[in-house]
């Protein structure tokens, strides 16, 4: 009975579409407009939340959204296929599991790409801070040798390689071409990459230079402070890794106790 009603509804919809083709065009336009608005909303939300992470990783917002949707489709399809194979093999699968598993795996595929971007941006920020502390030390050494501030900055930036020094050189080139303070460009770089340490250092050194203070002293103090922060983060990360390493040992010990105690417990329960 239900099957007959279902096929009757399908036939009625098909006949309506054949008789009124304009309705089909309107429905297609409405669906396309809804999909376009949804993609734009996702792109806007993702770009707003992850703007510094996307900039520092040099990834376009559209590419990230496409990867998130691809991960969702793949996760949903793979989980659904696995459930079908389990049913084919004779393994009982409940209706709730059929509904929840693809949704959970599809959501994981949607979120995992964003999590990966955050981890990548975190690693790049850590690398940039390490390179920037070396850049400050090199600048301080060149200033001690009698070089001018601008000459010392450019020479220190050109002495290193890698992505971080390339960004520093680009900021100094922009400052030189626009005749602005190099510390303004470095502060802008720190703001763009969500690195408050860089912005703070650039602002304090520029303030020291404007008030006639010794820039070498400020550079040395700021570089030492930046290295101290990095060492604190490394130590905290090492402590966290040590604590995580202890968890498998605890689980192994509990499993060993259960393995030894299970025969005795089973005999006691059997004798009751």
C-alpha positions in Angstrom: 0.0 0.0 0.0 2.7 2.5 1.0 4.8 1.5 -2.1 1.8 2.2 -4.3 1.2 5.6 -2.7 5.0 6.5 -3.1 5.0 5.5 -6.8 1.8 7.5 -7.3 3.3 10.6 -5.9 6.4 10.2 -8.1 4.2 9.8 -11.2 2.1 12.9 -10.2 5.3 15.0 -9.8 6.7 13.7 -13.1 3.5 14.5 -14.9 3.4 18.0 -13.4 6.9 18.7 -14.6 6.1 17.5 -18.1 3.0 19.6 -18.3 4.5 22.7 -16.7 8.2 22.9 -17.8 8.4 26.5 -16.5 8.0 25.1 -13.0 11.1 22.9 -13.5 13.2 25.9 -14.5 12.0 27.9 -11.5 12.8 25.0 -9.1 16.3 24.5 -10.7 17.0 28.3 -10.3 15.8 28.2 -6.7 18.1 25.2 -5.9 21.1 26.8 -7.6 20.5 30.1 -5.8 20.2 28.3 -2.5 23.4 26.4 -3.1 25.2 29.5 -4.1 24.0 31.4 -1.0 25.0 28.6 1.2 28.5 28.4 -0.3 29.0 32.1 0.0 27.9 32.0 3.7 30.3 29.2 4.4 33.1 31.0 2.6 32.4 34.3 4.4 32.3 32.6 7.8 35.4 30.6 7.2 37.3 33.6 5.8 36.4 35.7 8.8 37.3 33.1 11.4 40.5 31.8 9.8 41.8 34.9 8.0 45.2 35.0 9.8 45.7 31.3 9.5 44.8 31.3 5.8 47.1 34.3 5.1 50.1 32.7 6.9 49.6 29.4 5.2 49.0 31.1 1.8 45.7 29.2 1.2 42.7 30.7 -0.5 39.3 30.6 1.2 37.6 29.0 -1.7 40.1 26.2 -1.8 39.6 25.5 1.9 35.8 25.4 1.5 36.2 23.1 -1.5 38.4 20.8 0.6 36.0 20.8 3.5 33.1 19.9 1.2 35.2 17.2 -0.4 36.1 15.7 3.0 32.4 15.7 3.9 31.3 13.9 0.8 34.2 11.4 1.0 33.5 10.7 4.7 29.8 10.3 4.1 30.3 8.0 1.1 33.0 5.8 2.7 31.0 5.3 5.9 27.8 4.5 3.9 29.7 2.0 1.7 31.2 0.3 4.8 27.7 -0.1 6.3 26.4 -1.6 3.1 29.4 -4.0 3.0 28.7 -5.0 6.6 25.1 -5.7 5.8 26.2 -7.8 2.8 28.5 -9.8 4.9 25.6 -10.6 7.3 26.6 -8.3 10.1 23.6 -6.7 11.8 23.5 -2.9 11.5 20.8 -1.0 13.4 18.8 1.8 11.8 20.3 4.4 14.2 23.8 3.4 13.3 22.9 3.7 9.6 21.8 7.3 10.2 24.3 8.5 12.8 27.6 7.0 11.4 27.6 8.7 8.0 26.6 12.0 9.7 29.4 11.7 12.2 32.1 10.7 9.7 30.9 13.4 7.2 31.1 16.1 10.0 34.6 14.8 10.9 35.7 15.2 7.2 34.3 18.8 7.2 36.0 19.8 10.5 39.4 17.9 10.0 40.5 20.2 7.1 40.0 23.3 9.3 41.9 21.6 12.2 44.8 20.8 9.8 45.0 24.4 8.7 45.1 25.6 12.4 47.9 23.1 13.1 49.9 24.2 10.0 49.5 27.9 10.9 50.6 27.2 14.5 53.8 25.6 13.2 54.4 28.5 10.8 54.0 31.0 13.6 56.4 29.1 15.8 59.0 29.0 12.9 58.5 32.7 12.2 59.1 33.7 15.8 62.3 31.6 15.9 63.5 33.3 12.7 62.6 36.7 13.9 64.6 36.3 17.1 67.6 35.4 14.9 66.9 38.4 12.7 67.0 40.7 15.8 70.3 39.2 17.0 71.9 39.7 13.6 70.6 43.2 13.4 72.1 43.9 16.8 75.5 42.5 15.8 75.5 44.7 12.6 74.6 47.8 14.6 77.4 47.0 17.0 79.8 46.9 14.0 78.8 50.5 13.1 76.2 49.9 10.4 73.2 52.2 10.1 69.7 51.0 11.2 68.3 50.5 7.7 71.5 48.9 6.4 71.6 46.6 9.4 68.0 45.5 9.0 68.4 44.8 5.3 71.7 42.9 5.7 70.3 40.8 8.6 67.2 39.9 6.5 69.3 39.0 3.5 71.6 36.7 5.6 68.9 34.2 6.2 66.8 32.0 4.0 63.4 30.3 4.2 59.9 31.5 4.2 60.2 33.6 7.3 63.2 35.7 6.1 61.5 36.1 2.8 58.5 37.7 4.4 60.8 40.0 6.5 62.7 41.0 3.3 59.5 41.7 1.6 58.3 43.9 4.4 61.6 45.9 4.4 61.4 46.3 0.7 57.9 47.8 1.0 59.1 50.1 3.7 62.0 51.3 1.6 59.9 51.8 -1.5 57.1 53.7 0.3 59.6 55.7 2.5 58.0 54.5 5.7 59.5 53.2 8.9 60.6 49.5 8.6 59.2 48.9 12.1 55.8 50.0 10.8 55.9 47.3 8.1 57.1 44.7 10.5 54.3 45.6 12.9 51.8 45.3 10.1 53.3 41.9 9.2 52.8 40.7 12.8 49.2 42.0 12.8 48.5 40.2 9.5 49.9 36.9 10.7 48.3 37.3 14.2 51.7 37.5 15.9 51.3 40.0 18.7 54.9 39.5 19.8 56.2 40.9 16.5 53.8 43.9 16.7 54.8 44.6 20.3 58.6 44.4 19.5 58.3 46.6 16.5 56.3 49.2 18.3 58.6 49.4 21.3 61.7 49.6 19.2 60.2 52.3 17.0 59.2 54.2 20.2 62.7 53.9 21.5 64.2 55.2 18.3 61.8 58.2 18.2 62.7 59.2 21.7 66.4 58.9 21.1 67.0 55.8 23.1 69.6 53.2 22.2 68.1 50.8 19.7 70.8 48.2 20.3 69.7 47.9 24.0 66.0 47.6 23.0 66.9 45.0 20.3 68.9 42.9 22.7 66.2 43.0 25.4 63.4 42.1 23.0 65.3 39.3 21.4 66.1 37.8 24.8 62.5 38.1 25.8 61.3 36.5 22.6 63.7 33.6 23.1 62.5 33.2 26.7 58.9 32.9 25.6 59.9 30.3 23.0 61.8 28.2 25.5 58.8 28.4 27.9 56.5 27.1 25.1 59.0 24.3 24.2 59.2 23.3 27.8 55.4 23.3 28.2 55.0 21.2 25.1 57.6 18.7 26.3 55.9 18.4 29.7 52.6 17.8 27.9 54.2 15.1 25.7 55.7 13.5 28.8 52.3 13.4 30.5 50.7 11.9 27.4 53.4 9.2 27.3 52.4 8.1 30.8 48.8 7.3 29.8 49.6 4.2 27.8 51.7 2.9 30.7 48.7 3.3 33.1 46.4 1.6 30.6 48.9 -1.3 30.2 49.2 -1.6 34.0 45.4 -1.7 34.4 45.1 -4.4 31.6 47.8 -6.5 33.4 45.9 -6.3 36.7 42.7 -7.3 35.0 44.4 -10.2 33.2 45.8 -11.5 36.4 42.8 -11.0 38.6 40.1 -12.2 36.1 40.6 -16.0 36.8 40.4 -15.5 40.5 37.3 -13.3 40.3 35.6 -15.7 37.9 36.2 -18.7 40.3 34.9 -16.7 43.2 31.7 -15.7 41.3 31.3 -19.3 40.1 31.5 -20.7 43.6 28.7 -18.5 44.9 
